[in-house]
Amino acid sequence: MKKLIFLALGLVIAFTFSACGSNSNDMTNSTGSAEQSSPNREVVKLPENYDEGVLYTTVTRGNAKEYLYTSRETIEAVKKGEPMPSGTVFTLEIYRDGELSDIFVSEKRTGWNDQTSSDESNGDWRYQAYTADRELNNERDLARCISCHATEERDDFVYTYDEVKDFELEDFTASKDNATESQLDSIALADWEVAVITDYLANLSSD
């Protein structure tokens, strides 16, 4: 029965993504179309010392574990009920079987929404993919990031908004050993938003 449920869920997600537009949404696409569909790929830079920022939550899914970093200023703004400031950066590390495999960066800049079409950004947010060696990863289709985060417009397109808001800065540590585990992975799979993330990570794991 569980197998049938997962199969049905996968089909629903596949049809959902196919309805998003004619552009490829496959983050594992290595044909070069990813680079062509994202003319602003190099705008979002990987912060040199991002891992010295605030490691505010982790998410575990099967053999994959995510570490999410942002700045103290961003967390303070969210806690005050203020918009995330221009210049906010989130960095996501994905480890598989204990090895770093991917790094994704999302950055918010006032005015970016006016400079790009809706298929290149979410509001003032843009995205970028890097390899474990911190090199630009042109094989990742950023349209998949945009499609996934588009469901979180209410929370400024940030999936872990609640984790940012609830993080206690007085307990801040950049150590992975002391990171707080996110509750995202415990949400029911029937939730469409969580299903999108699950499908996304499954595609990454198939590389």
MIDOSE-1310 file (N, C-alpha, C; in nm, 2 decimals, decimal comma, always signed):
residues 207
mkkl	+0,08/-0,12/+0,00/+0,00/+0,00/+0,00/+0,09/+0,13/+0,00; +0,19/+0,12/+0,08/+0,28/+0,24/+0,09/+0,35/+0,27/-0,04; +0,38/+0,15/-0,11/+0,45/+0,17/-0,24/+0,35/+0,24/-0,34; +0,22/+0,20/-0,34/+0,13/+0,26/-0,43/+0,11/+0,41/-0,40
ifla	+0,11/+0,44/-0,27/+0,10/+0,59/-0,23/+0,21/+0,67/-0,28; +0,34/+0,62/-0,26/+0,46/+0,69/-0,31/+0,46/+0,70/-0,46; +0,41/+0,60/-0,53/+0,40/+0,60/-0,67/+0,31/+0,71/-0,72; +0,19/+0,71/-0,65/+0,09/+0,81/-0,69/+0,14/+0,95/-0,66
lglv	+0,20/+0,96/-0,55/+0,26/+1,09/-0,51/+0,36/+1,14/-0,61; +0,44/+1,05/-0,66/+0,54/+1,09/-0,76/+0,48/+1,13/-0,89; +0,37/+1,06/-0,93/+0,31/+1,10/-1,05/+0,24/+1,23/-1,04; +0,18/+1,26/-0,93/+0,12/+1,40/-0,91/+0,22/+1,51/-0,92
iaft	+0,34/+1,49/-0,85/+0,44/+1,59/-0,85/+0,50/+1,61/-1,00; +0,52/+1,50/-1,07/+0,57/+1,50/-1,20/+0,48/+1,58/-1,29; +0,34/+1,56/-1,28/+0,25/+1,64/-1,36/+0,24/+1,78/-1,32; +0,26/+1,81/-1,19/+0,26/+1,94/-1,14/+0,37/+2,02/-1,20
fsac	+0,50/+1,96/-1,20/+0,61/+2,03/-1,26/+0,60/+2,05/-1,40; +0,54/+1,95/-1,48/+0,53/+1,97/-1,62/+0,43/+2,08/-1,66; +0,34/+2,11/-1,56/+0,24/+2,22/-1,59/+0,30/+2,36/-1,56; +0,42/+2,36/-1,50/+0,47/+2,49/-1,47/+0,52/+2,57/-1,59
gsns	+0,55/+2,51/-1,70/+0,59/+2,58/-1,82/+0,67/+2,49/-1,91; +0,71/+2,54/-2,02/+0,77/+2,45/-2,12/+0,92/+2,44/-2,09; +0,98/+2,52/-2,01/+1,12/+2,51/-1,98/+1,15/+2,39/-1,89; +1,27/+2,33/-1,90/+1,31/+2,22/-1,82/+1,32/+2,25/-1,68
ndmt	+1,26/+2,17/-1,59/+1,27/+2,19/-1,45/+1,36/+2,08/-1,38; +1,44/+2,01/-1,46/+1,52/+1,90/-1,40/+1,65/+1,95/-1,35; +1,67/+1,95/-1,22/+1,79/+2,00/-1,16/+1,91/+1,92/-1,20; +1,89/+1,80/-1,25/+2,01/+1,72/-1,29/+2,03/+1,73/-1,43
nstg	+1,97/+1,82/-1,50/+1,99/+1,83/-1,65/+2,13/+1,87/-1,68; +2,20/+1,80/-1,76/+2,34/+1,83/-1,79/+2,36/+1,86/-1,94; +2,26/+1,90/-2,01/+2,27/+1,92/-2,15/+2,31/+2,06/-2,18; +2,31/+2,15/-2,08/+2,35/+2,29/-2,11/+2,23/+2,38/-2,11
saeq	+2,11/+2,32/-2,11/+1,99/+2,40/-2,12/+1,97/+2,48/-1,99; +2,02/+2,43/-1,88/+2,01/+2,50/-1,75/+2,08/+2,64/-1,76; +2,20/+2,64/-1,82/+2,27/+2,76/-1,82/+2,20/+2,86/-1,92; +2,14/+2,81/-2,03/+2,07/+2,90/-2,12/+1,95/+2,96/-2,06
sspn	+1,88/+2,88/-1,97/+1,75/+2,93/-1,92/+1,77/+3,03/-1,80; +1,90/+3,04/-1,75/+1,92/+3,13/-1,64/+2,04/+3,23/-1,67; +2,00/+3,33/-1,75/+2,11/+3,43/-1,79/+2,18/+3,50/-1,68; +2,12/+3,50/-1,56/+2,18/+3,57/-1,44/+2,24/+3,48/-1,34
revv	+2,29/+3,36/-1,39/+2,35/+3,26/-1,30/+2,46/+3,31/-1,21; +2,54/+3,40/-1,26/+2,66/+3,43/-1,19/+2,64/+3,55/-1,10; +2,52/+3,61/-1,09/+2,49/+3,72/-1,00/+2,50/+3,68/-0,86; +2,45/+3,57/-0,82/+2,45/+3,52/-0,68/+2,58/+3,45/-0,65
klpe	+2,66/+3,51/-0,56/+2,79/+3,45/-0,53/+2,78/+3,37/-0,41; +2,87/+3,27/-0,40/+2,88/+3,19/-0,28/+2,97/+3,27/-0,17; +2,91/+3,30/-0,06/+2,98/+3,37/+0,04/+3,11/+3,30/+0,09; +3,22/+3,36/+0,09/+3,34/+3,29/+0,12/+3,34/+3,22/+0,25
nyde	+3,29/+3,29/+0,36/+3,29/+3,23/+0,49/+3,15/+3,21/+0,54; +3,06/+3,16/+0,45/+2,92/+3,14/+0,49/+2,91/+3,04/+0,61; +3,00/+2,95/+0,63/+2,99/+2,85/+0,74/+3,04/+2,91/+0,87; +3,07/+3,04/+0,87/+3,10/+3,10/+1,00/+2,98/+3,19/+1,04
gvly	+2,87/+3,18/+0,96/+2,75/+3,25/+1,00/+2,67/+3,16/+1,09; +2,54/+3,19/+1,10/+2,45/+3,12/+1,19/+2,40/+2,99/+1,12; +2,43/+2,88/+1,18/+2,38/+2,75/+1,14/+2,25/+2,73/+1,22; +2,14/+2,77/+1,16/+2,01/+2,78/+1,23/+1,93/+2,66/+1,23
ttvt	+1,95/+2,57/+1,14/+1,87/+2,44/+1,14/+1,93/+2,34/+1,05; +1,89/+2,21/+1,07/+1,93/+2,10/+0,98/+1,81/+2,02/+0,94; +1,82/+1,96/+0,83/+1,71/+1,87/+0,79/+1,77/+1,74/+0,74; +1,71/+1,63/+0,79/+1,76/+1,49/+0,75/+1,66/+1,42/+0,67
rgna	+1,70/+1,37/+0,55/+1,60/+1,30/+0,46/+1,68/+1,18/+0,41; +1,66/+1,06/+0,46/+1,72/+0,94/+0,41/+1,87/+0,95/+0,44; +1,95/+0,94/+0,33/+2,10/+0,95/+0,34/+2,15/+1,09/+0,32; +2,05/+1,18/+0,30/+2,09/+1,32/+0,28/+2,07/+1,41/+0,41
keyl	+2,16/+1,49/+0,44/+2,14/+1,59/+0,55/+2,18/+1,73/+0,50; +2,09/+1,82/+0,53/+2,11/+1,96/+0,49/+2,15/+2,05/+0,61; +2,24/+2,14/+0,58/+2,28/+2,24/+0,68/+2,25/+2,38/+0,62; +2,17/+2,46/+0,70/+2,13/+2,59/+0,65/+2,19/+2,70/+0,73
ytsr	+2,25/+2,80/+0,66/+2,32/+2,91/+0,72/+2,26/+3,04/+0,68; +2,26/+3,14/+0,77/+2,22/+3,28/+0,73/+2,29/+3,37/+0,83; +2,26/+3,50/+0,83/+2,33/+3,59/+0,91/+2,25/+3,63/+1,04; +2,32/+3,67/+1,14/+2,25/+3,72/+1,26/+2,15/+3,83/+1,23
etie	+2,19/+3,92/+1,14/+2,10/+4,04/+1,10/+1,97/+3,99/+1,04; +1,98/+3,88/+0,96/+1,85/+3,83/+0,90/+1,76/+3,77/+1,01; +1,82/+3,70/+1,10/+1,74/+3,63/+1,21/+1,68/+3,74/+1,30; +1,76/+3,84/+1,33/+1,71/+3,95/+1,42/+1,59/+4,02/+1,35
avkk	+1,60/+4,04/+1,22/+1,49/+4,11/+1,15/+1,36/+4,03/+1,15; +1,37/+3,90/+1,13/+1,26/+3,81/+1,12/+1,19/+3,81/+1,26; +1,28/+3,80/+1,37/+1,23/+3,79/+1,50/+1,15/+3,92/+1,54; +1,18/+4,03/+1,48/+1,12/+4,16/+1,50/+0,99/+4,18/+1,42
gepm	+0,97/+4,08/+1,33/+0,85/+4,09/+1,24/+0,88/+4,18/+1,12; +1,01/+4,21/+1,10/+1,05/+4,29/+0,98/+1,08/+4,21/+0,86; +1,07/+4,27/+0,74/+1,11/+4,20/+0,62/+1,26/+4,16/+0,62; +1,29/+4,05/+0,56/+1,43/+4,02/+0,55/+1,50/+4,13/+0,47
psgt	+1,61/+4,18/+0,52/+1,67/+4,30/+0,45/+1,73/+4,26/+0,32; +1,75/+4,37/+0,23/+1,82/+4,35/+0,11/+1,96/+4,31/+0,14; +2,01/+4,21/+0,07/+2,15/+4,16/+0,10/+2,14/+4,03/+0,18; +2,02/+3,98/+0,22/+2,01/+3,86/+0,29/+2,05/+3,74/+0,21
vftl	+2,13/+3,65/+0,27/+2,18/+3,53/+0,19/+2,15/+3,41/+0,28; +2,10/+3,30/+0,21/+2,09/+3,17/+0,28/+2,18/+3,08/+0,20; +2,25/+3,00/+0,27/+2,34/+2,90/+0,21/+2,30/+2,76/+0,26; +2,28/+2,67/+0,16/+2,24/+2,53/+0,20/+2,34/+2,43/+0,15
eiyr	+2,39/+2,36/+0,25/+2,48/+2,25/+0,22/+2,41/+2,12/+0,22; +2,43/+2,03/+0,12/+2,37/+1,90/+0,12/+2,48/+1,79/+0,12; +2,47/+1,71/+0,23/+2,56/+1,60/+0,25/+2,49/+1,47/+0,22; +2,56/+1,38/+0,15/+2,50/+1,25/+0,12/+2,60/+1,14/+0,17
dgel	+2,55/+1,06/+0,26/+2,64/+0,96/+0,32/+2,77/+1,02/+0,39; +2,75/+1,14/+0,44/+2,85/+1,21/+0,51/+2,95/+1,29/+0,43; +2,92/+1,29/+0,29/+3,01/+1,37/+0,20/+2,93/+1,49/+0,14; +3,00/+1,61/+0,14/+2,93/+1,72/+0,09/+2,92/+1,70/-0,07
sdif	+2,80/+1,72/-0,12/+2,77/+1,70/-0,26/+2,73/+1,82/-0,33; +2,65/+1,91/-0,27/+2,60/+2,03/-0,33/+2,59/+2,14/-0,24; +2,60/+2,27/-0,29/+2,58/+2,39/-0,22/+2,49/+2,48/-0,30; +2,38/+2,52/-0,23/+2,29/+2,62/-0,30/+2,28/+2,75/-0,22
vsek	+2,27/+2,86/-0,30/+2,27/+2,99/-0,24/+2,15/+3,06/-0,29; +2,07/+3,13/-0,19/+1,96/+3,22/-0,23/+2,00/+3,35/-0,17; +1,97/+3,46/-0,25/+2,01/+3,59/-0,21/+1,89/+3,69/-0,25; +1,87/+3,78/-0,16/+1,77/+3,88/-0,18/+1,83/+4,02/-0,20
rtgw	+1,79/+4,09/-0,31/+1,83/+4,22/-0,33/+1,72/+4,31/-0,38; +1,70/+4,42/-0,32/+1,59/+4,51/-0,36/+1,61/+4,55/-0,50; +1,50/+4,54/-0,58/+1,51/+4,57/-0,72/+1,53/+4,46/-0,82; +1,57/+4,34/-0,76/+1,59/+4,23/-0,85/+1,46/+4,18/-0,92
ndqt	+1,35/+4,20/-0,85/+1,22/+4,16/-0,90/+1,18/+4,24/-1,02; +1,23/+4,36/-1,03/+1,21/+4,45/-1,15/+1,30/+4,42/-1,26; +1,41/+4,35/-1,24/+1,51/+4,33/-1,34/+1,50/+4,20/-1,42; +1,42/+4,11/-1,36/+1,41/+3,97/-1,42/+1,26/+3,93/-1,44
ssde	+1,24/+3,83/-1,52/+1,11/+3,78/-1,54/+1,08/+3,68/-1,43; +0,95/+3,64/-1,42/+0,91/+3,55/-1,31/+0,98/+3,42/-1,31; +1,03/+3,38/-1,43/+1,09/+3,24/-1,43/+1,24/+3,25/-1,40; +1,29/+3,36/-1,36/+1,43/+3,38/-1,32/+1,45/+3,41/-1,18
sngd	+1,34/+3,44/-1,11/+1,35/+3,48/-0,97/+1,21/+3,46/-0,90; +1,22/+3,47/-0,76/+1,10/+3,48/-0,68/+1,10/+3,61/-0,61; +1,02/+3,70/-0,66/+1,03/+3,84/-0,60/+1,17/+3,89/-0,62; +1,23/+3,93/-0,51/+1,37/+3,99/-0,51/+1,47/+3,88/-0,48
wryq	+1,43/+3,75/-0,49/+1,52/+3,64/-0,46/+1,57/+3,58/-0,59; +1,70/+3,55/-0,59/+1,77/+3,47/-0,70/+1,84/+3,36/-0,63; +1,88/+3,26/-0,72/+1,93/+3,14/-0,67/+2,06/+3,10/-0,75; +2,14/+3,02/-0,69/+2,27/+2,97/-0,75/+2,31/+2,84/-0,70
ayta	+2,37/+2,76/-0,78/+2,42/+2,62/-0,74/+2,57/+2,61/-0,75; +2,63/+2,55/-0,65/+2,77/+2,53/-0,65/+2,81/+2,38/-0,62; +2,92/+2,34/-0,67/+2,97/+2,21/-0,64/+3,03/+2,20/-0,50; +3,07/+2,08/-0,45/+3,13/+2,07/-0,32/+3,27/+2,14/-0,32
drel	+3,33/+2,16/-0,44/+3,45/+2,23/-0,45/+3,43/+2,38/-0,46; +3,31/+2,43/-0,44/+3,27/+2,57/-0,44/+3,29/+2,63/-0,58; +3,27/+2,55/-0,68/+3,27/+2,60/-0,82/+3,13/+2,61/-0,87; +3,10/+2,70/-0,96/+2,97/+2,72/-1,02/+2,93/+2,59/-1,08
nner	+2,80/+2,55/-1,05/+2,75/+2,42/-1,10/+2,65/+2,45/-1,21; +2,69/+2,45/-1,34/+2,60/+2,48/-1,45/+2,51/+2,37/-1,48; +2,52/+2,25/-1,42/+2,44/+2,14/-1,45/+2,31/+2,14/-1,37; +2,30/+2,23/-1,28/+2,17/+2,24/-1,20/+2,08/+2,34/-1,26
dlar	+1,96/+2,31/-1,29/+1,86/+2,39/-1,35/+1,79/+2,48/-1,23; +1,83/+2,61/-1,23/+1,78/+2,69/-1,12/+1,62/+2,71/-1,13; +1,56/+2,68/-1,24/+1,42/+2,69/-1,25/+1,35/+2,60/-1,15; +1,42/+2,49/-1,12/+1,36/+2,40/-1,02/+1,36/+2,46/-0,88
cisc	+1,46/+2,54/-0,84/+1,47/+2,61/-0,72/+1,35/+2,71/-0,71; +1,34/+2,79/-0,82/+1,24/+2,89/-0,83/+1,10/+2,83/-0,82; +1,07/+2,72/-0,89/+0,94/+2,65/-0,88/+0,91/+2,60/-0,74; +1,01/+2,55/-0,68/+0,99/+2,49/-0,54/+0,96/+2,60/-0,44
hate	+1,04/+2,71/-0,44/+1,02/+2,81/-0,34/+0,90/+2,91/-0,37; +0,85/+2,90/-0,49/+0,74/+2,99/-0,53/+0,62/+2,96/-0,44; +0,61/+2,84/-0,38/+0,49/+2,80/-0,30/+0,50/+2,87/-0,16; +0,62/+2,94/-0,13/+0,63/+3,00/+0,00/+0,63/+3,15/+0,00
erdd	+0,55/+3,21/-0,09/+0,55/+3,35/-0,10/+0,51/+3,42/+0,03; +0,42/+3,36/+0,10/+0,37/+3,42/+0,23/+0,48/+3,44/+0,32; +0,58/+3,35/+0,32/+0,70/+3,36/+0,41/+0,82/+3,41/+0,34; +0,80/+3,50/+0,24/+0,91/+3,56/+0,17/+0,99/+3,46/+0,10
fvyt	+0,92/+3,35/+0,05/+0,98/+3,25/-0,04/+1,09/+3,16/+0,04; +1,08/+3,16/+0,17/+1,18/+3,09/+0,25/+1,11/+2,97/+0,32; +1,15/+2,84/+0,28/+1,09/+2,73/+0,34/+1,11/+2,72/+0,49; +1,22/+2,76/+0,54/+1,25/+2,75/+0,68/+1,23/+2,88/+0,76
ydev	+1,13/+2,95/+0,72/+1,11/+3,08/+0,78/+1,08/+3,07/+0,93; +1,00/+2,97/+0,97/+0,96/+2,94/+1,11/+1,09/+2,91/+1,19; +1,18/+2,83/+1,13/+1,30/+2,79/+1,20/+1,39/+2,92/+1,22; +1,39/+3,01/+1,12/+1,47/+3,13/+1,14/+1,40/+3,21/+1,26
kdfe	+1,27/+3,22/+1,26/+1,20/+3,30/+1,36/+1,22/+3,25/+1,50; +1,23/+3,11/+1,51/+1,23/+3,05/+1,64/+1,38/+3,03/+1,69; +1,48/+3,06/+1,61/+1,61/+3,03/+1,65/+1,65/+3,13/+1,76; +1,72/+3,07/+1,86/+1,76/+3,15/+1,98/+1,91/+3,19/+1,95
ledf	+1,93/+3,32/+1,93/+2,06/+3,37/+1,89/+2,16/+3,36/+2,01; +2,11/+3,36/+2,13/+2,20/+3,35/+2,25/+2,26/+3,21/+2,25; +2,20/+3,11/+2,18/+2,26/+2,98/+2,18/+2,34/+2,96/+2,05; +2,36/+3,06/+1,98/+2,43/+3,05/+1,85/+2,56/+2,98/+1,85
task	+2,58/+2,88/+1,76/+2,70/+2,82/+1,74/+2,71/+2,78/+1,59; +2,83/+2,79/+1,53/+2,84/+2,75/+1,39/+2,88/+2,60/+1,38; +2,88/+2,53/+1,49/+2,92/+2,39/+1,49/+2,81/+2,30/+1,44; +2,84/+2,21/+1,35/+2,74/+2,12/+1,30/+2,69/+2,02/+1,40
dnat	+2,78/+2,00/+1,50/+2,74/+1,90/+1,61/+2,63/+1,96/+1,70; +2,61/+2,09/+1,70/+2,52/+2,15/+1,79/+2,40/+2,22/+1,72; +2,38/+2,18/+1,59/+2,27/+2,24/+1,51/+2,14/+2,18/+1,56; +2,03/+2,27/+1,55/+1,90/+2,23/+1,58/+1,84/+2,15/+1,46
esql	+1,78/+2,04/+1,49/+1,71/+1,96/+1,38/+1,58/+2,03/+1,35; +1,56/+2,05/+1,22/+1,43/+2,11/+1,17/+1,32/+2,01/+1,18; +1,20/+2,06/+1,20/+1,08/+1,97/+1,20/+1,02/+1,95/+1,06; +1,08/+2,01/+0,96/+1,03/+2,00/+0,82/+1,02/+1,85/+0,78
dsia	+1,12/+1,77/+0,82/+1,12/+1,63/+0,77/+1,01/+1,55/+0,84; +0,94/+1,60/+0,94/+0,84/+1,52/+1,01/+0,70/+1,56/+0,97; +0,69/+1,66/+0,87/+0,56/+1,69/+0,82/+0,50/+1,58/+0,73; +0,37/+1,56/+0,74/+0,31/+1,45/+0,66/+0,35/+1,47/+0,51
ladw	+0,37/+1,35/+0,45/+0,41/+1,35/+0,30/+0,29/+1,40/+0,22; +0,17/+1,40/+0,27/+0,06/+1,44/+0,19/+0,07/+1,59/+0,17; +0,14/+1,67/+0,24/+0,16/+1,81/+0,22/+0,24/+1,83/+0,09; +0,18/+1,91/+0,00/+0,23/+1,92/-0,14/+0,37/+1,99/-0,13
evav	+0,38/+2,09/-0,04/+0,51/+2,16/-0,04/+0,62/+2,07/+0,01; +0,60/+1,99/+0,10/+0,71/+1,90/+0,15/+0,73/+1,79/+0,04; +0,63/+1,75/-0,03/+0,65/+1,65/-0,13/+0,74/+1,70/-0,24; +0,73/+1,83/-0,27/+0,81/+1,89/-0,37/+0,96/+1,89/-0,33
itdy	+0,99/+1,91/-0,20/+1,12/+1,91/-0,15/+1,17/+1,76/-0,16; +1,09/+1,67/-0,12/+1,13/+1,53/-0,12/+1,17/+1,48/-0,26; +1,08/+1,52/-0,36/+1,11/+1,49/-0,50/+1,24/+1,55/-0,55; +1,26/+1,68/-0,51/+1,38/+1,75/-0,55/+1,51/+1,68/-0,50
lanl	+1,51/+1,64/-0,37/+1,62/+1,57/-0,31/+1,64/+1,44/-0,37; +1,53/+1,37/-0,41/+1,54/+1,24/-0,47/+1,61/+1,25/-0,61; +1,58/+1,36/-0,68/+1,65/+1,38/-0,81/+1,79/+1,41/-0,79; +1,83/+1,48/-0,69/+1,97/+1,51/-0,66/+2,04/+1,38/-0,63
ssd	+1,98/+1,30/-0,55/+2,04/+1,17/-0,51/+2,07/+1,08/-0,62; +2,00/+1,10/-0,74/+2,01/+1,01/-0,85/+2,13/+1,04/-0,94; +2,20/+1,15/-0,91/+2,32/+1,19/-0,99/+2,43/+1,09/-0,99
